[in-house]
């Protein structure tokens, strides 16, 4: 399935929603969309919604983590295999929280 990317904001938190396959070569296209969205400004927080990601590879996980590091606060939304695969690539020195709901994440 061709992945879909959508960005929206709630207050000071930008939410990046990815659906489908977040694998090469699609990762490069979505990274470009994410970079353009970040350049336009936005809040201080960033939340990646990966609840509807069917599969993520190493390049997709690294793209999520690299983008999250660009903000002062960030997290991942979704308790699924994709979220846990991304978590496996986190540095122990930079833990990134994984949330079950937007409400929980926005309050973080």
Secondary structure, DSSP 8 states (H G I E B T S, - for coil): ---EEEEEEETTEEEEEEEEEE-TTHHHHHHHHHHHHHHT---SEEEEEEEEEEEE-HHHHHHHHHHHTTSSEEEEE--SHHHHHHHHTS-GGG--EEESSHHHHHT-
